[in-house]
């Protein structure tokens, strides 16, 4: 069975982004989250880490779950403050990074702005694909070639 995973991922990630924007507007924040893409549907795992040790442990959990659930892709959703090194301006953004089994990664960046009370009041242009590459952003890369031991 052949799945055109790149176009399926692109469409799915755009829908995930719509949900993430709504969550951000309603809650004022978005907890780091991993989404496992499987033939049976999507599985979300919230990643509430407080330090690098917890973050590493959660990433390993997601990698293990991705293999156990036969995920063909993993999307992470994070919020980041991006600093323009030329101007020093800070831009908050939702960032979705997707690793795809036997495929190239897919990245989406959605800048947003807040008012004086820190409420999310608007979104900038969605940047997708190669133009959206974000060095240092959380991307979970399961070892899809590894044997799974139960």
N, CA and C atoms as a LAMMPS dump frame, in Angstrom:
ITEM: TIMESTEP
0
ITEM: NUMBER OF ATOMS
450
ITEM: BOX BOUNDS ff ff ff
-5.0000000000000000e+02 5.0000000000000000e+02
-5.0000000000000000e+02 5.0000000000000000e+02
-5.0000000000000000e+02 5.0000000000000000e+02
ITEM: ATOMS id mol type element x y z
1 1 1 N 0.848 -1.181 0
2 1 2 C 0 0 0
3 1 3 C 0.889 1.238 0
4 2 1 N 0.669 2.163 -0.935
5 2 2 C 1.455 3.382 -1.019
6 2 3 C 0.646 4.55 -0.483
7 3 1 N 1.278 5.319 0.381
8 3 2 C 0.649 6.529 0.916
9 3 3 C 1.52 7.702 0.481
10 4 1 N 0.935 8.707 -0.151
11 4 2 C 1.671 9.92 -0.493
12 4 3 C 1.793 10.725 0.794
13 5 1 N 2.771 10.34 1.613
14 5 2 C 2.858 10.894 2.963
15 5 3 C 3.132 12.4 2.967
16 6 1 N 3.893 12.915 2.01
17 6 2 C 4.213 14.348 2.028
18 6 3 C 2.952 15.202 1.871
19 7 1 N 2.1 14.885 0.895
20 7 2 C 0.887 15.694 0.722
21 7 3 C -0.095 15.458 1.863
22 8 1 N -0.176 14.225 2.346
23 8 2 C -1.036 13.927 3.493
24 8 3 C -0.561 14.689 4.728
25 9 1 N 0.749 14.691 4.966
26 9 2 C 1.319 15.411 6.107
27 9 3 C 1.063 16.905 5.977
28 10 1 N 1.296 17.454 4.804
29 10 2 C 1.103 18.897 4.602
30 10 3 C -0.333 19.294 4.939
31 11 1 N -1.295 18.549 4.438
32 11 2 C -2.702 18.839 4.713
33 11 3 C -3.021 18.679 6.197
34 12 1 N -2.524 17.614 6.8
35 12 2 C -2.786 17.341 8.21
36 12 3 C -2.147 18.397 9.103
37 13 1 N -0.915 18.781 8.803
38 13 2 C -0.222 19.783 9.616
39 13 3 C -0.932 21.129 9.539
40 14 1 N -1.468 21.477 8.4
41 14 2 C -2.228 22.729 8.29
42 14 3 C -3.464 22.693 9.189
43 15 1 N -4.112 21.539 9.276
44 15 2 C -5.271 21.395 10.179
45 15 3 C -4.825 21.459 11.638
46 16 1 N -3.711 20.814 11.962
47 16 2 C -3.161 20.882 13.324
48 16 3 C -2.845 22.334 13.673
49 17 1 N -2.299 23.084 12.724
50 17 2 C -1.982 24.498 12.949
51 17 3 C -3.248 25.29 13.274
52 18 1 N -4.344 25.025 12.563
53 18 2 C -5.602 25.742 12.856
54 18 3 C -6.028 25.482 14.308
55 19 1 N -5.913 24.247 14.757
56 19 2 C -6.272 23.899 16.133
57 19 3 C -5.313 24.562 17.119
58 20 1 N -4.019 24.558 16.808
59 20 2 C -3.014 25.181 17.679
60 20 3 C -3.251 26.687 17.806
61 21 1 N -3.613 27.346 16.7
62 21 2 C -3.923 28.787 16.763
63 21 3 C -5.114 29.046 17.675
64 22 1 N -6.147 28.224 17.537
65 22 2 C -7.341 28.405 18.389
66 22 3 C -6.983 28.186 19.858
67 23 1 N -6.2 27.151 20.139
68 23 2 C -5.758 26.892 21.519
69 23 3 C -4.968 28.079 22.05
70 24 1 N -4.052 28.587 21.255
71 24 2 C -3.229 29.729 21.662
72 24 3 C -4.093 30.95 21.956
73 25 1 N -5.071 31.22 21.11
74 25 2 C -5.94 32.378 21.341
75 25 3 C -6.802 32.192 22.589
76 26 1 N -7.333 31 22.788
77 26 2 C -8.218 30.764 23.927
78 26 3 C -7.464 30.655 25.247
79 27 1 N -6.295 30.026 25.23
80 27 2 C -5.542 29.761 26.455
81 27 3 C -4.397 30.742 26.699
82 28 1 N -3.963 31.442 25.675
83 28 2 C -2.836 32.368 25.808
84 28 3 C -1.49 31.678 25.716
85 29 1 N -1.489 30.348 25.615
86 29 2 C -0.247 29.572 25.517
87 29 3 C -0.575 28.251 24.827
88 30 1 N 0.47 27.565 24.43
89 30 2 C 0.308 26.223 23.862
90 30 3 C 1.423 25.356 24.427
91 31 1 N 1.068 24.348 25.209
92 31 2 C 2.071 23.446 25.758
93 31 3 C 2.736 22.669 24.627
94 32 1 N 4.039 22.395 24.758
95 32 2 C 4.69 21.554 23.739
96 32 3 C 3.923 20.235 23.63
97 33 1 N 3.679 19.832 22.394
98 33 2 C 2.877 18.643 22.14
99 33 3 C 3.478 17.867 20.973
100 34 1 N 3.434 16.547 21.066
101 34 2 C 3.822 15.685 19.951
102 34 3 C 2.563 15.018 19.416
103 35 1 N 2.481 14.917 18.109
104 35 2 C 1.369 14.234 17.449
105 35 3 C 1.966 13.073 16.655
106 36 1 N 1.505 11.852 16.958
107 36 2 C 1.921 10.677 16.196
108 36 3 C 0.914 10.487 15.067
109 37 1 N 1.398 10.401 13.842
110 37 2 C 0.541 10.164 12.687
111 37 3 C 0.573 8.661 12.406
112 38 1 N -0.571 7.996 12.518
113 38 2 C -0.656 6.562 12.273
114 38 3 C -1.767 6.3 11.255
115 39 1 N -1.793 5.101 10.697
116 39 2 C -2.858 4.757 9.76
117 39 3 C -4.214 4.762 10.444
118 40 1 N -4.24 4.547 11.762
119 40 2 C -5.485 4.546 12.511
120 40 3 C -5.931 5.922 12.977
121 41 1 N -5.113 6.945 12.767
122 41 2 C -5.447 8.302 13.194
123 41 3 C -4.27 8.962 13.877
124 42 1 N -4.543 10.051 14.555
125 42 2 C -3.483 10.788 15.244
126 42 3 C -3.573 10.563 16.74
127 43 1 N -2.415 10.516 17.375
128 43 2 C -2.315 10.351 18.821
129 43 3 C -1.506 11.53 19.343
130 44 1 N -2.072 12.303 20.271
131 44 2 C -1.32 13.443 20.809
132 44 3 C -0.747 13.108 22.177
133 45 1 N 0.45 13.64 22.418
134 45 2 C 1.147 13.454 23.688
135 45 3 C 1.631 14.835 24.135
136 46 1 N 1.1 15.336 25.244
137 46 2 C 1.531 16.636 25.771
138 46 3 C 2.89 16.45 26.436
139 47 1 N 3.775 17.422 26.243
140 47 2 C 5.157 17.332 26.714
141 47 3 C 5.467 18.438 27.726
142 48 1 N 4.92 18.352 28.94
143 48 2 C 5.105 19.422 29.935
144 48 3 C 6.43 19.277 30.7
145 49 1 N 7.527 19.626 30.063
146 49 2 C 8.818 19.472 30.728
147 49 3 C 9.239 20.764 31.422
148 50 1 N 10.016 20.61 32.517
149 50 2 C 10.513 21.756 33.274
150 50 3 C 12.005 21.974 33.087
151 51 1 N 12.706 20.941 32.642
152 51 2 C 14.148 21.068 32.438
153 51 3 C 14.585 20.117 31.326
154 52 1 N 15.856 20.191 30.967
155 52 2 C 16.365 19.383 29.863
156 52 3 C 16.263 17.884 30.132
157 53 1 N 16.422 17.484 31.377
158 53 2 C 16.332 16.058 31.712
159 53 3 C 14.915 15.533 31.444
160 54 1 N 13.909 16.283 31.883
161 54 2 C 12.528 15.881 31.623
162 54 3 C 12.234 15.9 30.121
163 55 1 N 12.753 16.907 29.438
164 55 2 C 12.542 17.012 27.991
165 55 3 C 13.116 15.785 27.285
166 56 1 N 14.346 15.398 27.621
167 56 2 C 14.966 14.218 27.005
168 56 3 C 14.144 12.965 27.275
169 57 1 N 13.655 12.8 28.503
170 57 2 C 12.86 11.623 28.856
171 57 3 C 11.557 11.591 28.048
172 58 1 N 10.905 12.729 27.896
173 58 2 C 9.664 12.778 27.129
174 58 3 C 9.916 12.51 25.645
175 59 1 N 11.01 13.027 25.117
176 59 2 C 11.356 12.778 23.71
177 59 3 C 11.572 11.278 23.494
178 60 1 N 12.261 10.625 24.43
179 60 2 C 12.473 9.178 24.312
180 60 3 C 11.151 8.415 24.391
181 61 1 N 10.239 8.868 25.251
182 61 2 C 8.908 8.261 25.34
183 61 3 C 8.173 8.381 24.005
184 62 1 N 8.22 9.555 23.397
185 62 2 C 7.547 9.77 22.115
186 62 3 C 8.161 8.881 21.038
187 63 1 N 9.486 8.788 21.014
188 63 2 C 10.144 7.928 20.028
189 63 3 C 9.687 6.479 20.181
190 64 1 N 9.626 6.009 21.419
191 64 2 C 9.194 4.641 21.696
192 64 3 C 7.746 4.445 21.26
193 65 1 N 6.876 5.388 21.617
194 65 2 C 5.468 5.306 21.25
195 65 3 C 5.292 5.333 19.721
196 66 1 N 6.098 6.137 19.048
197 66 2 C 6.014 6.224 17.587
198 66 3 C 6.266 4.859 16.957
199 67 1 N 7.249 4.143 17.474
200 67 2 C 7.552 2.811 16.951
201 67 3 C 6.465 1.809 17.324
202 68 1 N 6.037 1.841 18.571
203 68 2 C 5.019 0.887 19.031
204 68 3 C 3.677 1.075 18.319
205 69 1 N 3.34 2.314 18.001
206 69 2 C 2.049 2.618 17.359
207 69 3 C 2.167 2.649 15.835
208 70 1 N 3.345 2.302 15.305
209 70 2 C 3.59 2.29 13.857
210 70 3 C 3.312 3.646 13.216
211 71 1 N 3.771 4.7 13.847
212 71 2 C 3.598 6.051 13.302
213 71 3 C 4.471 6.21 12.063
214 72 1 N 3.935 6.881 11.055
215 72 2 C 4.725 7.164 9.857
216 72 3 C 5.274 8.594 9.87
217 73 1 N 4.857 9.377 10.882
218 73 2 C 5.374 10.736 11.051
219 73 3 C 5.113 11.182 12.485
220 74 1 N 5.91 12.17 12.925
221 74 2 C 5.743 12.763 14.247
222 74 3 C 5.822 14.282 14.09
223 75 1 N 4.776 14.976 14.537
224 75 2 C 4.759 16.439 14.52
225 75 3 C 4.917 16.948 15.937
226 76 1 N 5.785 17.935 16.136
227 76 2 C 5.854 18.608 17.431
228 76 3 C 5.346 20.035 17.254
229 77 1 N 4.614 20.485 18.264
230 77 2 C 4.068 21.842 18.275
231 77 3 C 4.71 22.558 19.461
232 78 1 N 5.372 23.672 19.187
233 78 2 C 5.975 24.467 20.246
234 78 3 C 5.728 25.946 19.97
235 79 1 N 5.868 26.752 21.003
236 79 2 C 5.885 28.207 20.86
237 79 3 C 7.318 28.646 21.084
238 80 1 N 7.75 29.615 20.301
239 80 2 C 9.12 30.093 20.437
240 80 3 C 9.166 31.6 20.259
241 81 1 N 10.175 32.172 20.874
242 81 2 C 10.473 33.594 20.68
243 81 3 C 11.672 33.652 19.749
244 82 1 N 11.456 34.165 18.561
245 82 2 C 12.497 34.225 17.537
246 82 3 C 13.058 35.637 17.528
247 83 1 N 14.374 35.731 17.685
248 83 2 C 15.042 37.03 17.709
249 83 3 C 15.735 37.258 16.37
250 84 1 N 15.418 38.371 15.723
251 84 2 C 16.09 38.75 14.478
252 84 3 C 17.457 39.309 14.856
253 85 1 N 18.508 38.625 14.462
254 85 2 C 19.86 39.035 14.865
255 85 3 C 20.259 40.387 14.279
256 86 1 N 19.639 40.802 13.2
257 86 2 C 19.973 42.093 12.582
258 86 3 C 19.345 43.255 13.327
259 87 1 N 18.095 43.074 13.782
260 87 2 C 17.369 44.19 14.386
261 87 3 C 17.154 44.036 15.883
262 88 1 N 17.291 42.818 16.391
263 88 2 C 17.027 42.569 17.8
264 88 3 C 15.548 42.431 18.116
265 89 1 N 14.69 42.546 17.096
266 89 2 C 13.253 42.413 17.319
267 89 3 C 12.904 40.959 17.63
268 90 1 N 11.931 40.814 18.531
269 90 2 C 11.481 39.486 18.944
270 90 3 C 10.114 39.227 18.343
271 91 1 N 9.942 38.034 17.787
272 91 2 C 8.662 37.626 17.222
273 91 3 C 8.269 36.278 17.817
274 92 1 N 7.117 36.231 18.465
275 92 2 C 6.624 34.953 18.973
276 92 3 C 5.992 34.19 17.816
277 93 1 N 6.175 32.88 17.829
278 93 2 C 5.641 32.05 16.752
279 93 3 C 5.251 30.674 17.261
280 94 1 N 4.234 30.115 16.627
281 94 2 C 3.949 28.689 16.758
282 94 3 C 4.845 28.006 15.737
283 95 1 N 5.468 26.915 16.13
284 95 2 C 6.333 26.191 15.206
285 95 3 C 5.927 24.726 15.224
286 96 1 N 5.644 24.208 14.054
287 96 2 C 5.306 22.796 13.9
288 96 3 C 6.395 22.15 13.062
289 97 1 N 7.07 21.157 13.625
290 97 2 C 8.109 20.432 12.901
291 97 3 C 7.66 18.982 12.775
292 98 1 N 7.761 18.444 11.589
293 98 2 C 7.307 17.08 11.354
294 98 3 C 8.421 16.251 10.748
295 99 1 N 8.751 15.161 11.426
296 99 2 C 9.664 14.178 10.842
297 99 3 C 8.793 13.127 10.174
298 100 1 N 9.222 12.703 8.989
299 100 2 C 8.427 11.783 8.185
300 100 3 C 9.273 10.557 7.868
301 101 1 N 8.729 9.387 8.146
302 101 2 C 9.438 8.148 7.843
303 101 3 C 9.73 8.101 6.342
304 102 1 N 10.98 7.87 5.986
305 102 2 C 11.429 7.826 4.6
306 102 3 C 11.061 9.089 3.822
307 103 1 N 11.101 10.236 4.493
308 103 2 C 10.794 11.49 3.813
309 103 3 C 11.537 12.651 4.448
310 104 1 N 11.539 13.774 3.774
311 104 2 C 12.209 14.954 4.322
312 104 3 C 11.298 15.638 5.333
313 105 1 N 11.882 16.313 6.323
314 105 2 C 11.08 16.995 7.352
315 105 3 C 10.207 18.101 6.746
316 106 1 N 9.151 18.43 7.469
317 106 2 C 8.242 19.504 7.065
318 106 3 C 8.121 20.47 8.241
319 107 1 N 8.33 21.761 7.981
320 107 2 C 8.281 22.772 9.042
321 107 3 C 7.272 23.853 8.668
322 108 1 N 6.502 24.291 9.668
323 108 2 C 5.552 25.395 9.509
324 108 3 C 5.781 26.362 10.66
325 109 1 N 5.879 27.654 10.325
326 109 2 C 6.038 28.704 11.33
327 109 3 C 4.867 29.677 11.178
328 110 1 N 4.213 29.981 12.304
329 110 2 C 3.08 30.901 12.305
330 110 3 C 3.341 31.996 13.333
331 111 1 N 3.856 33.173 12.889
332 111 2 C 4.072 34.278 13.832
333 111 3 C 2.744 34.768 14.407
334 112 1 N 2.801 35.279 15.639
335 112 2 C 1.599 35.851 16.242
336 112 3 C 1.984 37.059 17.078
337 113 1 N 0.985 37.891 17.356
338 113 2 C 1.231 39.089 18.161
339 113 3 C 0.251 39.121 19.328
340 114 1 N 0.664 39.852 20.363
341 114 2 C -0.139 39.996 21.577
342 114 3 C -0.415 41.477 21.83
343 115 1 N -1.473 41.736 22.614
344 115 2 C -1.756 43.105 23.024
345 115 3 C -1.051 43.382 24.359
346 116 1 N -1.297 44.538 24.929
347 116 2 C -0.642 44.93 26.179
348 116 3 C -0.991 44 27.346
349 117 1 N -2.126 43.311 27.256
350 117 2 C -2.526 42.378 28.312
351 117 3 C -2.06 40.95 28.015
352 118 1 N -1.178 40.788 27.008
353 118 2 C -0.585 39.501 26.618
354 118 3 C -1.577 38.549 25.955
355 119 1 N -2.741 39.071 25.51
356 119 2 C -3.688 38.25 24.768
357 119 3 C -3.234 38.159 23.309
358 120 1 N -3.402 36.998 22.716
359 120 2 C -3.058 36.824 21.306
360 120 3 C -4.122 37.544 20.478
361 121 1 N -3.658 38.493 19.656
362 121 2 C -4.609 39.314 18.9
363 121 3 C -4.523 39.135 17.389
364 122 1 N -3.495 38.462 16.921
365 122 2 C -3.408 38.285 15.47
366 122 3 C -2.28 37.359 15.074
367 123 1 N -2.381 36.894 13.836
368 123 2 C -1.38 35.985 13.294
369 123 3 C -0.802 36.563 12.014
370 124 1 N 0.488 36.371 11.833
371 124 2 C 1.16 36.802 10.619
372 124 3 C 1.083 35.726 9.555
373 125 1 N 1.828 35.936 8.495
374 125 2 C 1.845 35.001 7.377
375 125 3 C 2.418 33.645 7.798
376 126 1 N 1.73 32.579 7.432
377 126 2 C 2.239 31.234 7.677
378 126 3 C 3.409 30.999 6.713
379 127 1 N 4.514 30.509 7.277
380 127 2 C 5.686 30.177 6.476
381 127 3 C 5.827 28.66 6.531
382 128 1 N 6.019 28.045 5.357
383 128 2 C 5.987 26.59 5.296
384 128 3 C 7.109 26.072 4.404
385 129 1 N 7.581 24.873 4.715
386 129 2 C 8.583 24.227 3.873
387 129 3 C 9.984 24.751 4.121
388 130 1 N 10.777 24.821 3.073
389 130 2 C 12.184 25.215 3.204
390 130 3 C 12.358 26.618 3.774
391 131 1 N 11.458 27.534 3.445
392 131 2 C 11.561 28.915 3.967
393 131 3 C 11.345 28.968 5.471
394 132 1 N 10.75 27.911 6.036
395 132 2 C 10.397 27.915 7.455
396 132 3 C 11.426 27.212 8.333
397 133 1 N 12.542 26.778 7.769
398 133 2 C 13.537 26.035 8.561
399 133 3 C 13.901 26.816 9.818
400 134 1 N 13.813 26.158 10.966
401 134 2 C 14.096 26.773 12.262
402 134 3 C 15.156 25.966 12.989
403 135 1 N 16.414 26.348 12.847
404 135 2 C 17.461 25.614 13.579
405 135 3 C 17.189 25.638 15.079
406 136 1 N 17.39 24.5 15.718
407 136 2 C 17.241 24.433 17.166
408 136 3 C 15.845 24.126 17.646
409 137 1 N 14.871 24.049 16.755
410 137 2 C 13.512 23.741 17.195
411 137 3 C 13.358 22.244 17.431
412 138 1 N 12.445 21.905 18.3
413 138 2 C 12.229 20.518 18.69
414 138 3 C 11.656 19.711 17.528
415 139 1 N 12.451 18.758 17.057
416 139 2 C 11.968 17.794 16.071
417 139 3 C 12.309 16.412 16.616
418 140 1 N 11.321 15.554 16.703
419 140 2 C 11.532 14.217 17.239
420 140 3 C 11.722 13.26 16.071
421 141 1 N 12.857 12.568 16.083
422 141 2 C 13.22 11.662 15
423 141 3 C 13.304 10.23 15.505
424 142 1 N 12.206 9.482 15.416
425 142 2 C 12.252 8.078 15.844
426 142 3 C 13.22 7.284 14.965
427 143 1 N 13.756 6.22 15.504
428 143 2 C 14.625 5.328 14.744
429 143 3 C 13.732 4.287 14.076
430 144 1 N 13.109 4.685 12.952
431 144 2 C 12.143 3.829 12.287
432 144 3 C 12.754 2.518 11.788
433 145 1 N 14.078 2.46 11.654
434 145 2 C 14.729 1.251 11.171
435 145 3 C 15.026 0.267 12.293
436 146 1 N 14.814 0.673 13.54
437 146 2 C 15.135 -0.189 14.691
438 146 3 C 14.074 -1.279 14.859
439 147 1 N 14.506 -2.389 15.403
440 147 2 C 13.574 -3.464 15.747
441 147 3 C 12.84 -3.066 17.024
442 148 1 N 11.556 -3.348 17.093
443 148 2 C 10.773 -3.056 18.294
444 148 3 C 10.756 -4.302 19.166
445 149 1 N 11.156 -4.132 20.435
446 149 2 C 11.095 -5.266 21.359
447 149 3 C 9.93 -5.069 22.306
448 150 1 N 9.096 -6.063 22.414
449 150 2 C 7.909 -5.964 23.287
450 150 3 C 8.114 -6.714 24.56
